[in-house]
Amino acid sequence: MFIEALPMVVLTVTVLAPIVEGLGYDLIWYGIIVVLVSEMAMLTPPIGMICYVIQGLRGRGSLNDVFIGVAPFFLAIVILLALLFIFPDLALWLPRVLFP
């Protein structure tokens, strides 16, 4: 996770984690959701910090090419989030196996 996402995660988790836990959701699941959503924020305009870094590294072409290239990865994260909302046990399977 990039340093620009850290304040967003710290502010979100400290405020919402007790509420999420009080509603009966698992905090590991919530943490995975927060990380995925913050990474989505780093991929999409107007923030899109990852895209600007990649554009600076490649040094050629337009920024639109980078955003078009990132689109399949963004779509994969959206599908993953949908699966985690529909089947929350996907995120919790490995912790439950390792720590019964």
N, C-alpha and C positions, 0 to 999 in steps of 0.2 A: 504494500500500500504506500502511495506517495505521501510525503509530509503534508501536502495540502489537504488531504482527506482526514488527517489526524484530528484537527480541531472539530470537524464535523462529526466524527465518530465519538469523540469525548463528550461533546455537548449533548448529542442525541442519546447516548447510552446512559449517562448520569441522570438525565431527566426521565427518560421513558422506561428504563429497566425495572424500577419498582412497580410501575403501572402494569407492565407486561407480565411480571411475575405474579402480581395480584390477580390478574385475569386468568391465570392458570397455564400460561404458555411456558415452555422450557426456555431458559436463558441461553443455552447453547444454540438452539434454533434461531432465537432472536439475534444473537451475535452473528451468525452466518448470514442472515437476511441483511443486517446493517452493513456488513462488509461488502456484500454483493451490490447493494444499492449505492454505496459510496463509490465503488468502482464504476458503476454505470454513470454516476455523475462526473467522474473523471474522463469518461469517453465521449460524452455528448456536449454539443455547443450549448451555451456560450462559454462554459468553463472549459471542458475538453482539454485539460492540461496534458494528458498523455498524448493527444494528437498534436499539440503544439511542440512537444518535445521530439516526437518522431519527425515532424516536418523540419525542425531545426537540425536533426541528425542527418536526414537524407539530403537536404540542401538543394533539391531540384523539384520541379513540378509545383502543383498548386496544393493548397491546404484542402481543397475539396476532394482531391484524390485520396488524401489520408482519411478523411471522414467516410468516403465511400469504401475504402479498404477496411475500416473498423466496423462497418455495418453488420457483417455476418457474426462477428464476436459479440456485438451488442444484442443481436437477435438471440444468440445462444444464451446469454445471461438472462434475457427476458423469459425464454423457455424454461431455464433452470429455476427462476423465481416462481413461475407458474407451477412447476412440478413440486417445489418445496411448499407452496401454499396448499396445493391439493393433497400431497402426501408428505406431511411433516416428518414422518418416520424415516424418510430418506436421509435427512440431516442428522438424525439421532441414532441411526443403526450402528455405526462404528463406535461411538462412545458407550452405547449399551453393551456391545460385545466386549469391549476392552475393560469396562468398569461395571460389572454386574451388580 
